[in-house]
């Protein structure tokens, strides 16, 4: 990725963006974003084709980046795809589980930082982990089913906690109920 003509309504360092800090066409893996801006940029990149140049405008509410005011970033992005990963349908159940565990662990690390904007990103990581786990069909991951269920329940616990702390009680109850339907003795739920 090469970002040029970057215009930001705040100091770029405050955004903690890996994409704003890399050299032009430095090799990077899309999908590992851990900041709100990088997640938004990756969404834009995912809509681009190889060797495409696009004007990208991102607007973020301040609470996602630990600032009082909203922030906007405008840039010209050029995408060069070196190698495409396998599609989700080509991944084995173990590979999908590995991706889910990586997202869950990243979410735990972000959540433990205790800052609201990091906890919001942790919520997205937990949600992404659950999405990956839901892509493991019972027939393909029979030997992994206990591990899949365990990781999924940990993510739902974390999602419920996030919603509880944000006073989103209906969403907290939904996540906790999902847990209790699988494990009625889950104390955290």
C-alpha positions in Angstrom: 0.0 0.0 0.0 1.2 3.5 -0.8 -0.6 6.5 0.8 0.1 9.9 -0.6 -1.4 13.4 -0.2 -2.4 12.5 3.4 -4.5 15.3 5.0 -5.6 14.8 8.7 -7.6 17.0 11.0 -5.4 16.0 13.9 -1.8 15.1 14.5 -1.2 11.8 12.6 0.7 10.3 15.6 -2.5 10.3 17.6 -4.1 7.9 15.3 -1.6 5.1 15.9 -1.9 4.0 12.3 0.5 1.5 10.8 -0.6 2.5 7.3 0.2 6.2 7.8 3.6 5.3 9.1 4.8 2.8 6.5 7.1 3.5 3.5 5.5 3.5 0.0 4.7 -0.1 -1.0 6.2 -1.6 2.1 4.9 -5.1 2.5 1.9 -5.4 4.9 -0.7 -7.9 5.5 -4.3 -6.7 5.3 -6.6 -7.9 8.0 -4.4 -7.3 11.0 -5.6 -3.8 11.8 -5.7 -2.9 15.5 -6.7 0.8 15.3 -10.0 2.3 14.1 -8.3 4.2 11.3 -6.5 1.1 10.0 -9.7 -0.9 10.1 -11.4 1.8 8.1 -8.5 1.9 5.6 -8.5 -1.9 5.2 -12.2 -1.7 4.4 -11.4 0.7 1.6 -8.5 -1.4 0.4 -10.7 -4.5 0.3 -12.9 -2.7 -2.3 -9.9 -1.9 -4.5 -8.3 -3.9 -7.3 -4.6 -4.6 -7.9 -2.7 -1.5 -9.0 -5.8 0.7 -8.4 -5.4 4.2 -7.1 -8.3 5.7 -5.2 -9.1 8.8 -3.1 -10.0 7.6 0.4 -11.9 9.7 2.9 -12.3 8.4 6.5 -14.3 10.1 9.2 -14.0 8.7 12.8 -15.9 9.6 15.9 -13.5 10.8 18.6 -14.3 8.1 21.0 -12.9 5.5 18.7 -9.5 7.2 18.8 -9.5 8.6 22.3 -10.0 12.2 21.2 -12.7 14.8 22.1 -13.6 15.6 18.5 -14.2 13.6 15.4 -11.3 13.2 13.0 -11.2 13.0 9.2 -8.4 11.6 7.1 -8.1 12.1 3.3 -5.5 10.4 1.2 -4.7 8.9 -2.2 -4.2 5.2 -1.8 -2.5 2.9 -4.3 -2.8 -0.8 -3.8 -0.4 -3.4 -5.1 -1.3 -7.0 -4.4 1.8 -9.2 -4.1 0.0 -12.3 -3.0 -3.5 -13.2 -2.2 -4.2 -15.5 0.7 -6.5 -18.4 0.3 -10.2 -17.7 0.2 -12.2 -18.7 3.3 -13.4 -21.8 1.5 -9.9 -23.0 0.9 -8.9 -22.8 4.5 -8.9 -25.8 6.7 -10.9 -25.9 10.0 -7.6 -25.6 11.9 -6.5 -22.6 9.9 -9.9 -20.9 10.6 -9.5 -21.7 14.3 -6.0 -20.2 14.3 -7.3 -17.0 12.8 -10.1 -16.8 15.3 -7.6 -17.4 18.2 -5.4 -14.7 16.9 -8.3 -12.2 16.8 -9.4 -13.3 20.3 -6.0 -12.9 21.8 -5.5 -9.5 20.1 -8.9 -8.4 21.6 -7.9 -9.5 25.1 -4.6 -7.5 24.8 -6.5 -4.4 23.6 -9.2 -4.7 26.2 -6.7 -5.0 29.1 -5.2 -1.6 28.1 -8.4 -0.2 29.8 -8.9 2.7 27.3 -12.4 3.0 25.8 -11.2 3.3 22.2 -9.0 0.2 22.7 -12.0 -1.7 24.2 -14.2 -0.8 21.2 -11.5 -2.3 18.9 -11.3 -5.3 21.2 -15.1 -5.8 20.7 -14.5 -5.9 16.9 -11.7 -8.4 17.4 -14.0 -10.7 19.5 -16.8 -10.3 16.9 -14.4 -11.2 14.1 -13.2 -14.2 16.1 -16.8 -15.5 16.4 -17.4 -14.9 12.7 -14.3 -17.1 11.9 -15.5 -19.8 14.3 -19.0 -19.8 12.7 -17.3 -20.6 9.4 -16.1 -23.9 10.8 -18.9 -26.4 9.8 -19.6 -29.3 12.2 -18.6 -31.8 9.5 -15.2 -30.2 8.9 -14.2 -29.5 12.4 -15.5 -32.5 14.3 -12.2 -33.1 16.1 -11.9 -29.3 16.9 -15.5 -28.8 18.1 -14.6 -28.5 21.8 -11.9 -26.0 21.2 -14.2 -24.0 18.8 -16.9 -23.9 21.4 -14.5 -22.9 24.2 -13.1 -20.0 22.1 -16.5 -18.9 21.0 -17.8 -18.9 24.6 -14.8 -16.8 25.7 -15.5 -14.3 23.0 -19.2 -14.1 23.9 -18.2 -13.5 27.5 -16.0 -10.7 26.5 -18.6 -9.2 24.1 -21.2 -9.4 27.0 -18.8 -7.6 29.3 -18.1 -4.9 26.8 -21.8 -4.3 26.3 -22.4 -4.3 30.1 -19.7 -1.7 30.6 -21.2 0.4 27.8 -24.6 0.1 29.3 -25.9 -1.6 26.2 -28.0 -4.0 28.4 -30.1 -5.6 25.6 -26.9 -6.5 23.7 -25.3 -7.7 26.9 -28.2 -10.0 27.6 -28.2 -11.3 24.1 -24.5 -12.3 24.3 -24.9 -13.8 27.8 -28.0 -15.7 26.7 -26.1 -17.2 23.8 -23.6 -18.4 26.3 -26.1 -19.8 28.7 -27.9 -21.7 25.9 -24.6 -23.6 25.4 -23.4 -23.7 28.9 -26.1 -23.1 31.5 -23.5 -23.1 34.3 -21.3 -20.3 32.9 -20.8 -18.1 35.9 -19.6 -15.0 34.0 -22.7 -15.1 31.8 
